[in-house]
Amino acid sequence: MYKILLICGQPYEPWRGASIRMVHTIDVLTYLGYQVELLTVPSRFVNESSAEKIHLTPRFVFRRPGLLWKAFSLALKNNYDIIHGLHEALLPAGLAAWFSHTPLILERHEKTFPAVEVPSCSRIERRLYRSADVLVGSSSSIVALMQKIDCAARVCHIPDIPSLLSEPEAPQVARAKQIWTQGHRAHVVVCLGGPDRFTGMDSLRDAMCILAKERKDIRFVWIGGSVREISTWKSFFSEKAPELSVNFAGRLMPESLAVALAAADVIYIPKLQGVDAPMKLLDALFSGSAVLTVDCESSRKMIAPGMGVQIDDSPEAIAEALVALCEDAGCRKKLGRLAKQGVLAEHSPDYFADAYRRCCAFVINRHENPVTERVG
């Protein structure tokens, strides 16, 4: 059985897309028959991946030196077949692989490359990327960067999959909707937001204030944001629209997020940063609820015609579209069905698993029986 040491430089947080992607990667590699060990930094949450062993850096050292020291120690003690570096652990993974003569996979994600233009990188990063056997990215920006530095032959673009692929139970969904509507005949609009990936928060808040005066049958549920951000939003609505019915759910675990999205009549996604959509948009499309989002490059790339409604980033356009969708149950049902089909077609677990299978097989074959360096 081949052994892989996967090194992650970020603490595990179960609502964060990068952490969910890491768990998906470990679970897929385990499913494919690899023995996976994880080296990461301490977290207050329990990592729920299928890793055979989880190694943690000491809490009393800085993150990168701790990872580097531990990576060297593990790489020299164990005969790993692949070292796989994620996120902020690329340098420790690269140096440990070089020092122990172990094949190397490096993986970068959208948050690292948010710009529309091809990003730049330092000399150290260039040497690091060129030393890797395979470079994996969830977004197209990683492909553009590797082409820029002549590493395109060793790049594998593997898009995300939804954070939770099992459907929530109907009683849970019904209970959530009952709580939010308080037993009244009302429509639930779930808003996904947070300043890390979304830029249209002001337009959304103004649209909610417009609807607070005109529509008493729309209840809002706002998902995302830190404690401080939620406090700011609450203060804003208390002053501008005290009659507005809005529930601030904060950051949700994948299971709770799936229930909330399935209970929505409409899911609203503010304008997105970058050129690739975050995992939350995949979750929204997979939920089966109607999705409304601001027209931008990332949403156009993800949402095909018929899978959702895209509008201008203005309070009036948002308010008008929300009302139209709330009043048209047939349209909502059709949008939700087509969106879910589209996600399963373009972001399927089978493709995700097959892509990692080909990456790992390429790396192993390259060192055991050298072949062409191109990865599909």
Secondary structure, DSSP 8 states (H G I E B T S, - for coil): --EEEEEE-S---TTSHHHHHHHHHHHHHHHTT-EEEEEE---SS---S--SEEEE--TTS-HHHHHHHHHHHHHHHS--SEEEEEGGGHHHHHHHHHHHT--EEEEE-GGG---SS-----HHHHHHHHH-SEEEESSHHHHHHHHHTT-GGGEEE-----S--S---HHHHHHHHHHHHTTSS-EEEEEE--TTTB--HHHHHHHHHHHHHH-SSEEEEEE---HHHHHHHHHHHHHH-TT--EEEEES--HHHHHHHHHH-SEEEE--B-SSS--HHHHHHHHTTSEEEEE--HHHHHH--TTS-EEE-SSHHHHHHHHHHHHT-HHHHHHHHHHHHHHHHHHS-HHHHHHHHHHHHHHHHHHHHS-------
